[in-house]
Amino acid sequence: MDREAATVPSPPAGRPGAWPAWAVAWLAVGALLRCAWLTRQSLWWDEGYSLYVSGGATLADTVERLRTGLPNDRLMPLYYFVLQGWRQAFGQGEVALRALSVLCGVGSLGFLYLAARRAFGPGHALWTLALAATSSVHVYYSQEVRMYAPILLLCSAQLYAYLGAVERPEATGPRRLLGVTTALGTLTQVTVGLYGVALALADLIVPPGARGWLRRWWPTLALLVPVAAYVATVALGGGRPRADDQARPAALLRNLAFVPYGLAVGMTYGPPIDELRGAGAARALLADWPRQVALVAVLAAAAAAMVASLRRGGWPRPVTRSAARLLLAAGLSMALMAAFALATGLNWLPRHTLFVMTTLAVVAPLAARRPAPTGRDPMLVTGRIALVLLIALNLDSLTRYYFDGRHARDDYRAAARYLRDDPGARGRAVLLSGDLGLLSYYGDRGVLDARQVPWHRLAAWVEAAAGDADRVLLVVNREHYWYHKQGATGRDDLIGRGMGPAYRRESIRSFKRIKIYQFTKVKSRPDADRDRAPRAPARSASG
């Protein structure tokens, strides 16, 4: 007992649970990074879908939009209900919309610090807080109007509750919090349930194992029964995640490499996401080889220092068991995610595995600490340098996220401004691919919806919908999606072929991931062709 007291850092002086000044400082840094340049980028396609689903006047409206929307989102509806209430309380502006994610992201930092302090002590927890506060992927999703920041909050609270349930088996509060956060997390993203399974398995495997296991987990199991029943009902009714458009084995192998990369340094560290798709991904990474070599070296050094720390021993038994449980849970959750992605065809991305990032943030500082170091310890120095460099790499990634236009998301704000300010475009702009609601959100409400029109009927549909307009603008967000939907590639120039010979292309205006094609009507087109033009479908009122 004396040895354990000597090796585990003591809580800071003052009232129990008080946060030291350094922890408050790192939390402030994390909050500042998540608030910085919050409106620098436009809302993009996925955020537009969040606005559409949560944009109803009543709860029944949101339920209906979920029922008729994407199958994936019917499995995880909680975020949209919360966002609907948030919008009604705080407004529709970009800052108000993204403030919910900012708040959840900052709250996640607090729970991660408390979880690390509970398992490993306050000194270790400071490293955890520093890593999480500067994490590029954590900041990225803490500024997005999607469910990922709430997932970070729920998973961090889930981890904190789990460690409390293990530490104080007699206490009911941690066990109840573990059940609530696991159930709510599963309803926010179904893959969070896999993390709960991984935690439960790790808790069963690592001693004391089965002893007290059911007592710790019965509230979670009780709450997950109705959640599992709901998910199963929706899945059997057509809520299964959509299959990836690539071959499953190839996509899975690619994602097995991309997911750790994204969790470690975010998606703006290396080449832009667009360059990491398809056959050009390897070439883009090779062109960026100094950064990739630096990343591999830093991660390898941190892993080696952590292994050396754990092999050296000398940690109190509770600390060793906490490390074993969390590392095992991280490995099991990745394996479960791989099986889930392969079975469902899910396009597995870093955002689907944010719970692993929270776990690794808690255990990674083991690379920088020893229970009772004596003399010079090269691996201890190596671990600390590696963690400092990992923070530096994430700050570099954040710099690119904030300021490098190559990493920007879809610029609906600029596209809508162009359509709105162009007097010849009003009432004659046509959306082929993208989110109609976002164009309306940014002020242009005269765009016609042609997202379901096949390319070979495009000219006839546009002519019928635009009436006598001599000039039309075709708006395409993520053009490769539109071409894929049409069963072709961009090399086929289906837009030009679909509009000719009735219309002549004059110019193309490009914004980030959005193109606006300008066409003028050919005056000499025979009237007979015009008479055969089909009637335009009704315009959609939302994205």
VEXVEX-576269 format. One line per field, with one value per residue (C-alpha): residue number from 1; x, z, y; residue in one letter. Coordinates in nm, 4 decimals. Layout:
! VEXVEX-576269
pos <- [NUM;...]
px <- [X;...]
pz <- [Z;...]
py <- [Y;...]
code <- [a;...]
***
This chain:
! VEXVEX-576269
pos <- [1;2;3;4;5;6;7;8;9;10;11;12;13;14;15;16;17;18;19;20;21;22;23;24;25;26;27;28;29;30;31;32;33;34;35;36;37;38;39;40;41;42;43;44;45;46;47;48;49;50;51;52;53;54;55;56;57;58;59;60;61;62;63;64;65;66;67;68;69;70;71;72;73;74;75;76;77;78;79;80;81;82;83;84;85;86;87;88;89;90;91;92;93;94;95;96;97;98;99;100;101;102;103;104;105;106;107;108;109;110;111;112;113;114;115;116;117;118;119;120;121;122;123;124;125;126;127;128;129;130;131;132;133;134;135;136;137;138;139;140;141;142;143;144;145;146;147;148;149;150;151;152;153;154;155;156;157;158;159;160;161;162;163;164;165;166;167;168;169;170;171;172;173;174;175;176;177;178;179;180;181;182;183;184;185;186;187;188;189;190;191;192;193;194;195;196;197;198;199;200;201;202;203;204;205;206;207;208;209;210;211;212;213;214;215;216;217;218;219;220;221;222;223;224;225;226;227;228;229;230;231;232;233;234;235;236;237;238;239;240;241;242;243;244;245;246;247;248;249;250;251;252;253;254;255;256;257;258;259;260;261;262;263;264;265;266;267;268;269;270;271;272;273;274;275;276;277;278;279;280;281;282;283;284;285;286;287;288;289;290;291;292;293;294;295;296;297;298;299;300;301;302;303;304;305;306;307;308;309;310;311;312;313;314;315;316;317;318;319;320;321;322;323;324;325;326;327;328;329;330;331;332;333;334;335;336;337;338;339;340;341;342;343;344;345;346;347;348;349;350;351;352;353;354;355;356;357;358;359;360;361;362;363;364;365;366;367;368;369;370;371;372;373;374;375;376;377;378;379;380;381;382;383;384;385;386;387;388;389;390;391;392;393;394;395;396;397;398;399;400;401;402;403;404;405;406;407;408;409;410;411;412;413;414;415;416;417;418;419;420;421;422;423;424;425;426;427;428;429;430;431;432;433;434;435;436;437;438;439;440;441;442;443;444;445;446;447;448;449;450;451;452;453;454;455;456;457;458;459;460;461;462;463;464;465;466;467;468;469;470;471;472;473;474;475;476;477;478;479;480;481;482;483;484;485;486;487;488;489;490;491;492;493;494;495;496;497;498;499;500;501;502;503;504;505;506;507;508;509;510;511;512;513;514;515;516;517;518;519;520;521;522;523;524;525;526;527;528;529;530;531;532;533;534;535;536;537;538;539;540;541;542;543]
px <- [0.0000;0.2865;0.4428;0.1204;0.0871;0.4392;0.3885;0.0439;0.0409;-0.1476;-0.4469;-0.3708;-0.4071;-0.7340;-1.0923;-1.1567;-1.1994;-1.0437;-0.8898;-0.5268;-0.4360;-0.2680;-0.5814;-0.7931;-0.5396;-0.5494;-0.9283;-0.9265;-0.6911;-0.9264;-1.2270;-1.0429;-0.9416;-1.3022;-1.4391;-1.1699;-1.2848;-1.6134;-1.7817;-1.4808;-1.6215;-1.9699;-2.2131;-2.1652;-2.3659;-2.3812;-2.4589;-2.7376;-2.8937;-2.8823;-3.0681;-3.3275;-3.4105;-3.4165;-3.5941;-3.9522;-4.1794;-4.2789;-4.1339;-4.3701;-4.2128;-3.8679;-4.0006;-4.1538;-3.8357;-3.6376;-3.8880;-3.8599;-3.4892;-3.1655;-3.1889;-2.8737;-3.0177;-3.3334;-3.1054;-2.9641;-3.2263;-3.1353;-2.9086;-3.1770;-3.4281;-3.1702;-3.0705;-3.4340;-3.4800;-3.1457;-3.2449;-3.5778;-3.4025;-3.0943;-3.1696;-3.0609;-2.7323;-2.4065;-2.2655;-2.5808;-2.5940;-2.2305;-2.2295;-2.4008;-2.1059;-1.8561;-2.0228;-2.0220;-1.6576;-1.5457;-1.7550;-1.5826;-1.2450;-1.3642;-1.4795;-1.1559;-0.9530;-1.1677;-1.1466;-0.7672;-0.7333;-0.9583;-0.7524;-0.3973;-0.3733;-0.3690;-0.0245;-0.1242;-0.4592;-0.2840;-0.1184;-0.4574;-0.6144;-0.3308;-0.3571;-0.7357;-0.7472;-0.5147;-0.6487;-0.7215;-0.9972;-1.1578;-1.1590;-1.2794;-1.5924;-1.6471;-1.7159;-1.9571;-2.3368;-2.3436;-2.3754;-2.0020;-1.9297;-2.2214;-2.0751;-1.7409;-1.9182;-2.1183;-1.8213;-1.6007;-1.8712;-1.9195;-1.5484;-1.5490;-1.8520;-1.7003;-1.3790;-1.5887;-1.7925;-1.4723;-1.3120;-1.6180;-1.8280;-2.0584;-2.1577;-2.4750;-2.4083;-2.1278;-2.3176;-2.6281;-2.4277;-2.2575;-2.5955;-2.7426;-2.4414;-2.4154;-2.7847;-2.7916;-2.4656;-2.6089;-2.9129;-2.6771;-2.4558;-2.5182;-2.1458;-2.1128;-2.2933;-1.9976;-1.7703;-1.9964;-1.9661;-1.5871;-1.5721;-1.7912;-1.5750;-1.2533;-1.4023;-1.4926;-1.1485;-0.9196;-0.9138;-1.1161;-1.3211;-1.6581;-1.6561;-1.8867;-1.9222;-2.2982;-2.3408;-2.1462;-2.3233;-2.6835;-2.8088;-2.6428;-2.7909;-3.1349;-3.1259;-2.9795;-3.2632;-3.5180;-3.2473;-3.1430;-3.5069;-3.5533;-3.2361;-3.3302;-3.6826;-3.5568;-3.2831;-3.5291;-3.7566;-3.4928;-3.2633;-2.9487;-2.6509;-2.6010;-2.3281;-2.0078;-1.9786;-1.6393;-1.5481;-1.5801;-1.2445;-1.0523;-1.2457;-1.1913;-0.8154;-0.7957;-0.9933;-0.7885;-0.4984;-0.6943;-0.8862;-0.5773;-0.4243;-0.7322;-0.7686;-0.4014;-0.3636;-0.6971;-0.7922;-0.6161;-0.2637;-0.1587;-0.3108;-0.6747;-0.9425;-1.0262;-0.6724;-0.6943;-0.9755;-0.9212;-0.6024;-0.4310;-0.4206;-0.0820;0.0689;-0.0649;0.0801;0.4158;0.4274;0.3722;0.6300;0.8181;0.4992;0.4052;0.7525;0.7346;0.3943;0.5060;0.8219;0.6303;0.3649;0.6274;0.8285;0.5192;0.4130;0.7621;0.7789;0.4374;0.5336;0.8563;0.6632;0.4187;0.6890;0.9028;0.6304;0.6143;0.2674;0.0044;-0.2312;-0.5377;-0.3360;-0.2072;-0.5550;-0.7035;-0.4388;-0.5011;-0.8780;-0.8609;-0.6018;-0.7983;-1.1217;-0.9579;-0.8408;-1.1718;-1.3745;-1.1614;-1.2112;-1.5874;-1.5968;-1.4092;-1.6571;-1.9505;-1.8142;-1.7558;-2.1012;-2.2952;-2.0817;-2.0378;-1.7863;-1.5755;-1.4245;-1.2469;-1.5688;-1.7262;-1.4512;-1.4202;-1.4640;-1.1204;-0.9707;-1.1114;-0.9683;-0.6237;-0.6124;-0.6499;-0.3864;-0.1304;0.0360;0.1642;0.4428;0.5581;0.5441;0.7086;0.5921;0.9248;1.2018;1.5559;1.8476;1.8333;1.5591;1.5967;1.2526;1.0893;1.2505;1.1541;0.7922;0.7651;0.9264;0.6928;0.3813;0.5003;0.5671;0.2237;0.0693;0.2793;0.1629;-0.1989;-0.1470;0.0035;-0.3013;-0.5282;-0.3431;-0.4245;-0.7842;-0.8297;-0.6368;-0.5597;-0.8362;-0.7474;-0.8935;-1.2121;-1.5549;-1.8332;-1.8761;-2.2533;-2.2262;-2.0234;-2.2300;-2.5575;-2.4131;-2.3163;-2.6649;-2.8331;-2.6279;-2.6469;-2.9636;-2.9850;-2.9816;-3.2856;-3.5545;-3.3355;-3.0820;-3.1160;-2.9638;-2.8359;-2.6589;-2.6317;-2.8478;-3.1270;-3.1957;-2.8448;-2.8824;-3.2080;-3.0416;-2.7846;-3.0494;-3.1200;-3.4701;-3.5176;-3.3319;-3.5214;-3.4715;-3.3499;-3.1683;-3.3855;-3.3706;-3.1676;-2.9009;-3.0605;-3.3785;-3.1974;-3.2482;-3.6177;-3.6748;-3.4852;-3.6716;-4.0084;-3.9150;-3.7361;-4.0008;-3.8796;-3.5497;-3.2652;-3.0052;-2.9819;-2.7259;-2.6742;-2.5416;-2.3513;-2.2122;-1.9531;-1.9870;-1.8488;-2.1541;-2.3868;-2.1895;-2.1856;-2.5631;-2.5948;-2.3768;-2.0894;-1.7700;-1.6786;-1.4954;-1.8305;-1.9382;-2.2979;-2.3957;-2.2901;-2.4462;-2.7647;-2.8125;-2.7237;-2.8173;-3.0935;-2.8467;-2.4902;-2.2417;-2.0893;-1.8807;-1.8140;-1.7829;-1.6089;-1.6369;-1.5074;-1.6626;-1.9398;-1.9537;-2.2027;-2.2428;-2.3869;-2.5888;-2.7750;-3.0624;-2.9960;-3.2546;-3.2798;-3.4123;-3.7196;-4.0540;-4.1361;-3.8640;-3.9916;-4.3412;-4.2049;-4.0478;-4.1790;-4.3487;-4.1198;-4.1771;-4.2835;-4.0082;-3.8753;-3.9196;-3.6162;-3.2794]
pz <- [0.0000;0.0795;-0.2553;-0.4362;-0.2463;-0.3493;-0.7166;-0.7867;-0.8143;-0.5314;-0.6012;-0.5971;-0.2725;-0.2048;-0.2113;-0.3532;-0.7298;-0.7779;-1.1202;-1.1186;-1.3095;-1.5921;-1.6510;-1.6675;-1.9092;-2.1432;-2.1303;-2.2282;-2.5187;-2.6342;-2.6142;-2.8051;-3.0858;-3.1212;-3.1301;-3.3652;-3.7181;-3.6521;-3.9565;-4.1862;-4.3889;-4.5315;-4.4144;-4.6418;-4.7814;-4.4676;-4.2491;-4.4875;-4.4270;-4.0519;-4.1142;-4.3305;-4.0830;-3.7790;-3.9595;-3.8897;-3.6724;-3.4536;-3.3299;-3.5641;-3.8579;-3.7612;-3.7218;-4.0698;-4.2243;-4.0621;-4.1859;-4.5455;-4.5345;-4.5419;-4.3945;-4.1856;-3.9929;-3.8911;-3.6872;-3.4912;-3.4560;-3.1224;-3.2543;-3.4866;-3.2032;-2.9914;-3.2818;-3.3497;-2.9925;-3.0014;-3.3161;-3.1712;-2.8588;-3.0063;-3.3704;-3.7193;-3.7700;-3.8423;-3.4980;-3.3212;-3.5217;-3.4644;-3.1011;-3.0007;-3.1383;-2.9779;-2.6405;-2.6751;-2.7839;-2.4859;-2.2532;-2.3945;-2.2946;-1.9370;-1.9166;-2.0749;-1.8130;-1.5326;-1.6767;-1.7047;-1.3562;-1.2153;-1.3731;-1.3771;-1.1635;-1.2286;-1.3928;-1.6512;-1.6984;-1.7971;-2.0890;-2.1892;-2.1820;-2.3863;-2.6508;-2.6753;-2.6658;-2.9672;-3.1541;-3.5119;-3.5601;-3.2298;-3.3287;-3.6811;-3.5622;-3.2784;-3.5462;-3.7614;-3.7477;-3.7239;-3.4497;-3.4063;-3.1297;-2.9221;-2.9812;-2.8455;-2.5386;-2.4763;-2.5314;-2.2987;-2.0315;-2.0977;-2.0406;-1.7233;-1.5914;-1.6768;-1.4877;-1.1932;-1.1955;-1.1873;-0.9175;-0.6911;-0.7506;-0.4614;-0.6072;-0.8180;-0.9841;-1.2205;-1.3239;-1.4076;-1.5954;-1.7912;-1.8933;-1.9894;-2.1932;-2.3750;-2.4654;-2.5723;-2.7640;-2.9555;-3.0530;-3.1710;-3.3760;-3.3787;-3.3819;-3.0280;-2.9178;-3.0503;-2.8190;-2.5274;-2.6237;-2.6429;-2.2957;-2.1543;-2.3112;-2.1890;-1.8413;-1.8544;-1.9762;-1.7516;-1.3848;-1.1719;-1.4799;-1.4119;-1.0452;-1.0128;-1.3914;-1.4056;-1.1201;-1.3144;-1.6426;-1.5636;-1.5890;-1.9300;-2.0443;-1.9215;-2.1108;-2.4250;-2.4628;-2.5922;-2.7917;-2.9563;-3.0274;-3.1964;-3.4054;-3.5090;-3.6055;-3.8170;-3.9757;-4.0714;-4.2115;-4.4490;-4.2203;-4.3049;-4.3825;-4.7520;-4.9168;-5.0221;-5.3959;-5.4029;-5.3649;-4.9984;-4.9390;-5.1134;-4.9268;-4.5943;-4.6454;-4.7448;-4.4411;-4.2043;-4.2941;-4.3212;-3.9927;-3.7627;-3.9759;-3.9375;-3.5660;-3.4977;-3.6857;-3.8490;-4.2145;-4.2982;-4.2069;-4.5455;-4.8934;-4.9237;-4.8979;-5.2679;-5.3563;-5.1321;-5.3341;-5.6048;-5.7799;-5.7079;-5.3293;-5.3214;-5.5509;-5.3334;-5.0177;-5.1833;-5.2935;-4.9288;-4.8016;-4.5493;-4.3473;-4.3670;-4.2554;-3.9633;-3.8622;-3.8762;-3.6775;-3.4058;-3.3690;-3.3664;-3.0984;-2.8827;-2.9184;-2.8336;-2.5262;-2.4114;-2.4517;-2.2623;-1.9854;-1.9468;-1.9665;-1.7079;-1.4485;-1.1082;-1.1601;-0.8930;-0.9836;-1.0432;-1.2872;-1.4740;-1.5001;-1.6201;-1.8932;-1.9948;-2.0089;-2.2157;-2.4613;-2.5012;-2.5481;-2.8183;-3.0061;-2.9684;-3.0814;-3.3951;-3.4714;-3.4183;-3.6435;-3.9161;-3.8975;-3.8962;-4.1977;-4.3905;-4.3086;-4.3912;-4.6610;-4.4461;-4.5904;-4.2737;-4.1977;-3.8928;-3.7771;-3.7257;-3.4780;-3.2623;-2.9498;-3.0148;-3.0217;-2.6745;-2.5389;-2.6886;-2.5547;-2.2053;-2.2395;-2.4682;-2.1839;-2.0443;-2.2986;-2.1073;-1.7503;-1.5246;-1.1821;-1.0124;-1.2627;-1.1344;-1.3189;-1.6846;-1.8821;-2.2609;-2.3348;-2.0933;-2.2785;-2.6118;-2.5052;-2.3887;-2.7064;-2.9159;-2.7426;-2.7770;-3.1469;-3.1867;-3.0448;-3.2905;-3.5857;-3.4839;-3.4572;-3.8059;-3.9255;-3.7639;-3.9408;-4.2707;-4.1636;-4.0769;-4.3597;-4.6492;-4.9078;-5.0525;-4.7390;-4.7373;-4.7518;-5.0041;-5.0417;-5.0598;-4.9221;-5.2203;-5.4744;-5.3380;-5.3338;-5.7000;-5.7939;-5.5825;-5.7147;-6.0810;-6.2174;-6.5086;-6.2839;-6.0627;-6.1294;-6.3943;-6.1800;-6.1718;-5.9117;-6.0490;-5.7369;-5.3840;-5.1111;-5.2190;-4.8609;-4.8169;-5.1243;-4.9730;-4.6309;-4.7867;-4.9560;-5.3036;-5.3177;-5.6928;-5.7700;-5.9522;-5.8403;-6.1162;-5.8962;-6.0152;-6.3861;-6.6048;-6.8180;-7.1540;-7.0617;-6.9072;-7.1909;-7.2276;-6.8504;-6.8216;-7.1130;-6.9655;-6.6159;-6.7107;-6.9604;-7.2098;-7.0312;-7.2767;-7.0082;-6.7361;-6.4727;-6.3762;-6.0208;-5.9415;-5.5962;-5.5961;-5.9638;-5.9382;-5.7308;-6.0064;-6.2712;-6.0585;-6.0161;-6.3929;-6.4351;-6.6011;-6.5317;-6.5764;-6.8969;-7.0679;-7.0414;-6.9778;-6.8825;-7.2185;-7.4062;-7.2017;-7.2723;-7.6413;-7.9060;-7.7490;-7.5281;-7.5780;-7.2921;-7.2385;-6.9202;-6.5965;-6.2617;-5.9911;-5.6151;-5.3648;-5.4750;-5.6576;-6.0272;-6.1980;-6.5717;-6.7758;-7.0858;-7.3398;-7.5526;-7.9185;-8.0998;-8.4089;-8.2347;-8.4188;-8.2509;-8.2917;-8.0492;-7.7993;-7.8151;-7.7105;-7.3919;-7.0846;-6.8033;-6.5152;-6.1813;-5.8775;-5.7088;-5.3789;-5.0791;-4.8929;-4.9251]
py <- [0.0000;0.2369;0.1631;0.2482;0.5725;0.6648;0.5896;0.7341;1.1146;1.2792;1.5035;1.8738;2.0564;2.2349;2.1220;1.7720;1.7667;2.1103;2.1706;2.2886;2.6043;2.4114;2.2069;2.5221;2.6729;2.3719;2.3678;2.7360;2.6586;2.3832;2.6149;2.8875;2.6497;2.5324;2.8875;3.0229;3.1124;2.9380;3.0912;3.1005;2.8117;2.7768;2.5149;2.2159;1.9252;1.7071;2.0065;2.0966;1.7572;1.8240;2.1512;1.9785;1.7006;1.9310;2.2144;2.1120;2.3219;2.0266;1.7007;1.5182;1.7019;1.5739;1.2196;1.2388;1.3748;1.0964;0.8391;0.9559;1.0463;0.8512;0.5003;0.5523;0.8448;0.6593;0.4338;0.7287;1.0050;1.1634;1.4394;1.5762;1.6122;1.7940;2.0203;2.1063;2.2260;2.4094;2.5999;2.7009;2.8279;2.9991;3.0786;2.9819;3.1673;2.9873;3.0694;2.9515;2.6287;2.5410;2.6510;2.3248;2.1268;2.3656;2.3211;1.9415;1.9411;2.1477;1.9313;1.6252;1.7700;1.8039;1.4415;1.3159;1.5022;1.3602;1.0079;1.0212;1.1666;0.8954;0.6153;0.7512;1.0656;1.4435;1.4645;1.2070;1.3814;1.7046;1.5229;1.3801;1.7241;1.8753;1.6020;1.6256;2.0075;2.0326;1.7279;1.8295;1.5726;1.6747;2.0431;1.9650;1.7882;2.0358;2.2986;2.0990;2.0908;1.7138;1.4533;1.3902;1.6430;1.5069;1.1608;1.2822;1.4183;1.1008;0.8683;1.0741;1.0676;0.6952;0.6323;0.8422;0.6526;0.3142;0.3922;0.5107;0.1894;-0.0155;0.1998;0.2133;-0.0987;-0.0112;0.3291;0.3403;0.6782;0.5675;0.2543;0.4543;0.7152;0.4361;0.2962;0.6339;0.7478;0.4133;0.4133;0.7790;0.7356;0.4390;0.6473;0.9241;0.6923;0.3208;0.2408;0.3827;0.0686;-0.1296;0.0668;-0.0210;-0.3881;-0.3533;-0.1959;-0.4711;-0.7443;-0.5846;-0.5577;-0.9273;-1.0378;-0.8328;-0.9469;-0.9560;-1.0387;-1.1983;-1.1012;-0.8022;-0.7725;-0.8107;-0.5658;-0.3015;-0.3618;-0.4463;-0.0824;-0.0586;-0.3886;-0.2857;0.0452;-0.1099;-0.3618;-0.1053;0.0719;-0.2548;-0.3371;0.0010;-0.0353;-0.3896;-0.2808;0.0080;-0.2032;-0.4774;-0.2079;-0.0753;0.1234;-0.0676;0.1602;0.2170;0.0139;0.1804;0.2330;0.0617;-0.3033;-0.3873;-0.5591;-0.2793;-0.0097;-0.1844;-0.2139;0.1515;0.2604;0.0478;0.2778;0.6019;0.5769;0.5749;0.8502;1.0692;1.0056;1.0810;1.4121;1.4894;1.4985;1.8247;1.7140;1.5782;1.6034;1.7184;1.4521;1.4871;1.3797;1.0728;0.9156;0.6588;0.5677;0.8986;0.8496;0.6761;0.9383;1.2227;1.0663;1.0065;1.3690;1.4640;1.2122;1.4349;1.4875;1.1212;1.0116;1.2552;1.1193;0.7557;0.8353;1.0226;0.7526;0.4767;0.6567;0.7130;0.3479;0.2229;0.4455;0.3263;-0.0402;0.0219;0.1942;-0.0925;-0.3608;-0.1928;-0.2396;-0.0829;0.0601;-0.0026;-0.2851;-0.0581;0.1545;-0.1517;-0.2971;0.0321;0.0538;-0.3090;-0.2598;0.0589;-0.0724;-0.3942;-0.1982;0.0140;-0.2957;-0.4781;-0.1761;-0.1411;-0.5098;-0.4784;-0.1706;-0.3570;-0.6450;-0.4010;-0.2105;-0.5326;-0.6690;-0.3519;-0.1927;0.1191;0.3651;0.3536;0.6937;0.8434;1.0087;0.6658;0.5712;0.8827;0.6704;0.5181;0.8675;0.9378;0.6120;0.6658;1.0223;0.8765;0.6016;0.7743;0.9717;0.6411;0.6945;1.0034;0.8780;0.6241;0.5117;0.5884;0.6704;0.6396;0.7905;0.8759;0.7023;0.7446;0.5993;0.8409;1.1322;0.9751;0.9419;1.3008;1.4336;1.2169;1.3505;1.7104;1.6506;1.4896;1.8070;2.0093;1.7958;1.8495;2.2252;2.2181;2.0245;2.2849;2.5650;2.3977;2.3457;2.7120;2.8775;2.6390;2.6658;2.3260;2.1675;2.3775;2.2171;2.2876;2.6641;2.7078;3.0581;3.1849;2.9912;3.1303;3.4819;3.4450;3.3240;3.5891;3.8789;3.7737;3.9408;3.6996;3.3930;3.4533;3.1970;3.0305;2.8467;2.4687;2.2328;1.9018;1.7792;1.9140;2.0622;2.2924;2.3947;2.5405;2.7611;2.8830;2.9252;3.1574;3.3667;3.2303;3.0851;3.0773;2.7526;2.4759;2.1159;1.8806;1.6288;1.3388;1.4244;1.1818;1.3430;1.2568;1.4505;1.7459;1.9992;1.9198;1.9436;2.2732;2.4242;2.3291;2.4454;2.7677;2.8748;3.1339;3.1994;3.2429;3.1770;2.9097;2.8215;2.4572;2.4108;2.0902;2.0119;1.7304;1.6639;1.3108;1.2124;1.3293;1.1418;0.8280;0.8525;0.8781;0.5678;0.7526;0.9474;1.3117;1.2270;1.1680;1.5367;1.4335;1.7871;1.9268;1.6363;1.6530;2.0246;2.0153;2.0994;2.3093;2.5026;2.6183;2.6242;2.9679;2.9382;2.7500;2.9270;2.7203;2.7438;2.4910;2.1591;2.3463;2.4274;2.6566;2.5959;2.8822;2.7887;3.0012;2.8781;2.8174;3.0342;2.8220;2.5116;2.3729;2.4262;2.0595;1.9614;2.2154;2.0699;1.7317;1.8727;1.6893;1.8680;1.9671;1.7932;1.9911;2.1913;2.0650;2.2908;2.1634;1.9939]
code <- [m;d;r;e;a;a;t;v;p;s;p;p;a;g;r;p;g;a;w;p;a;w;a;v;a;w;l;a;v;g;a;l;l;r;c;a;w;l;t;r;q;s;l;w;w;d;e;g;y;s;l;y;v;s;g;g;a;t;l;a;d;t;v;e;r;l;r;t;g;l;p;n;d;r;l;m;p;l;y;y;f;v;l;q;g;w;r;q;a;f;g;q;g;e;v;a;l;r;a;l;s;v;l;c;g;v;g;s;l;g;f;l;y;l;a;a;r;r;a;f;g;p;g;h;a;l;w;t;l;a;l;a;a;t;s;s;v;h;v;y;y;s;q;e;v;r;m;y;a;p;i;l;l;l;c;s;a;q;l;y;a;y;l;g;a;v;e;r;p;e;a;t;g;p;r;r;l;l;g;v;t;t;a;l;g;t;l;t;q;v;t;v;g;l;y;g;v;a;l;a;l;a;d;l;i;v;p;p;g;a;r;g;w;l;r;r;w;w;p;t;l;a;l;l;v;p;v;a;a;y;v;a;t;v;a;l;g;g;g;r;p;r;a;d;d;q;a;r;p;a;a;l;l;r;n;l;a;f;v;p;y;g;l;a;v;g;m;t;y;g;p;p;i;d;e;l;r;g;a;g;a;a;r;a;l;l;a;d;w;p;r;q;v;a;l;v;a;v;l;a;a;a;a;a;a;m;v;a;s;l;r;r;g;g;w;p;r;p;v;t;r;s;a;a;r;l;l;l;a;a;g;l;s;m;a;l;m;a;a;f;a;l;a;t;g;l;n;w;l;p;r;h;t;l;f;v;m;t;t;l;a;v;v;a;p;l;a;a;r;r;p;a;p;t;g;r;d;p;m;l;v;t;g;r;i;a;l;v;l;l;i;a;l;n;l;d;s;l;t;r;y;y;f;d;g;r;h;a;r;d;d;y;r;a;a;a;r;y;l;r;d;d;p;g;a;r;g;r;a;v;l;l;s;g;d;l;g;l;l;s;y;y;g;d;r;g;v;l;d;a;r;q;v;p;w;h;r;l;a;a;w;v;e;a;a;a;g;d;a;d;r;v;l;l;v;v;n;r;e;h;y;w;y;h;k;q;g;a;t;g;r;d;d;l;i;g;r;g;m;g;p;a;y;r;r;e;s;i;r;s;f;k;r;i;k;i;y;q;f;t;k;v;k;s;r;p;d;a;d;r;d;r;a;p;r;a;p;a;r;s;a;s;g]
***
